[in-house]
Amino acid sequence: MNQNMSSLLIGIVGAAVTLSAYSQTFVSPTQCVTVGLLVLMFGLLVREGLISL
């Protein structure tokens, strides 16, 4: 899997976590948004080539 596809999948997961903040009850919405944004930032770092998988 190339770098662009990996970062796209990471971004989709991060967006799903961020958007699910208010529809789930396991963790608080603030924690869910924080984790989602961190996953999105990780995807950006993979896309820019600063982190390789």
C-alpha positions as CSV (number, residue, x, y, z in Angstrom):
1,M,0.0,0.0,0.0
2,N,1.5,3.3,-1.0
3,Q,1.9,6.4,1.2
4,N,-1.2,8.2,-0.3
5,M,-3.5,5.3,0.3
6,S,-2.3,4.8,3.9
7,S,-2.8,8.5,4.7
8,L,-6.3,8.4,3.1
9,L,-7.3,5.5,5.3
10,I,-5.9,7.1,8.4
11,G,-7.8,10.3,7.5
12,I,-11.0,8.4,7.1
13,V,-10.6,6.7,10.5
14,G,-9.8,10.1,12.1
15,A,-12.8,11.8,10.5
16,A,-15.1,8.9,11.6
17,V,-13.8,9.1,15.2
18,T,-14.2,12.9,15.2
19,L,-17.8,12.8,13.8
20,S,-18.9,10.0,16.1
21,A,-18.2,12.2,19.2
22,Y,-21.8,12.9,20.0
23,S,-23.4,9.6,18.9
24,Q,-21.5,7.3,21.3
25,T,-21.4,7.0,25.1
26,F,-18.1,5.3,25.8
27,V,-15.9,8.3,26.2
28,S,-16.7,12.0,26.5
29,P,-17.2,14.1,23.4
30,T,-14.1,16.2,24.1
31,Q,-11.9,13.1,24.4
32,C,-13.4,11.7,21.2
33,V,-12.8,14.9,19.2
34,T,-9.2,15.1,20.6
35,V,-8.4,11.6,19.6
36,G,-10.0,12.1,16.2
37,L,-7.9,15.2,15.6
38,L,-4.7,13.5,16.7
39,V,-5.4,10.7,14.3
40,L,-6.0,13.2,11.5
41,M,-2.7,14.9,12.3
42,F,-1.0,11.5,12.2
43,G,-2.4,11.0,8.8
44,L,-1.1,14.3,7.7
45,L,2.4,13.5,8.9
46,V,2.3,10.2,7.0
47,R,1.2,12.0,3.9
48,E,4.0,14.5,4.1
49,G,6.5,11.8,4.6
50,L,7.6,12.7,8.1
51,I,6.5,9.3,9.4
52,S,6.7,6.2,7.3
53,L,4.6,3.0,7.9
